[in-house]
Amino acid sequence: MERSEELNNILNENEEIIKDCRIAGGEIFLTNERIVTNKISLLKKISLSSKTSFSSIPLADVVSFKVARGIPFFSLPRLVVVYKEERKNKESFFEFASKVDLEGFCQALNNAGQK
């Protein structure tokens, strides 16, 4: 099964992809309803499994997001998303391949949150 087919299988009927980018270990997709990622773990790479696992954060649960700076010259630009899960705030971070990709994704996320 191709990635696009796997992704289409988890999207809701009226859900559409607004923005997609490469992140460390996979890809991130912004839809009109949620943030979806497919991170490929090191264990899956070692076993040569082609299966990826998708996880998502509903946009309605996003409390805030910010750009975080890592160690200069050693880390990739990061997006930190704070979201509600079981009445608690949780954080998840995503490392983007480039600062330009991160800025574009943040702009799209900001626009999606205002709708």
N, C-alpha and C positions, 0 to 999 in steps of 0.2 A: 504494500500500500504506500503510495507516495505521500509526502508530507502534506501537500495541499488537500489531498483527499481525506487524510486524518483530521486536519484542521476543519475542513468543511463538515465533517461528521459531528464535531463537538459544538459548532456554532448553532445558535438558535435560528429559527426561520427568518426573522427580520433583522438579524445581526449582520453588520457589514464591517469589514476591516477598514479603518481610517488610516492607520500608519503601521508600518512594520520595519524592524531594524534587527541587525545582528547584535547579539550580546555574547559575553563570555560564556561559552558552553552551550549556546543555542540561539534562539530567536525570541523576540518579543513582538506582540501584536496588540495594537490598540483598536478596539472595536467600539461601536456606539453604546455598548453595554458594560464592557469589562476590559481589563488588561489580561492578556493570555500569554503564557510563556511555554516554550518547550525546551527545557534544559536537558542536555544529554549528560548523564553522570559519567565519571571516569570508569566506574564499574561496567557500565553499558558499552563504553568504547573498548574496554579490554575484552569483553565477551563477544564483541563484534555484532551485537544485537542491533537490528535496524529499528527496533521499536523505541519510540520516544514517549515521554510522559508529559502531558499538558497540565498546567495548573492555572488558576485564574483568580483575579481579585475583582469583584463587581465594582463599577465606578461609584455606585451609591454608597459603598462602604469605605471609599477613600476619604481619609480625614485631611491629609496634606501630602505634599511631596516636595523634595528639595534635591538640589545637586550637592553632592558631597565630594570633598577633595580627599584624595588618597595620598600616598607617599609620592612626592614628585619624582618623575622619571621611571617609577616602578609599577604604578597601578593605573588602571584604566579609569576614565571618567564614570562616576556612579550616580545613579538615580536612586534615592531612598524614598519609598512609598510607605506612609503610615496609614493603616486601615483598621477598621473595627472587625473583630472576630470574637464571638462569644462574650460580648460586653467589655472586651479589653482592647486596648490599642496595641497593634503588632506592627513591626517593621520588616520590610523586605527590601533588599537592595539588588540592583541590576547593574553590571558593568558593561558599558557600551564600547564598541570598537573605536569610536572616534567622538570627539567633543561636538562635532557638527551633527552627528546622528543623535546624540543626547539632547542637544538644543532643539532639534526638529521634533523629537518625540515629546519633550516637555511642552513645547508650543502647542502641539496637537492635543496633548493631555489637558492643558489649561483650557483650550477651546472646547473640548468635549465636556469638561466640568461646568462650563458656563451655560450649556444648552439645557 
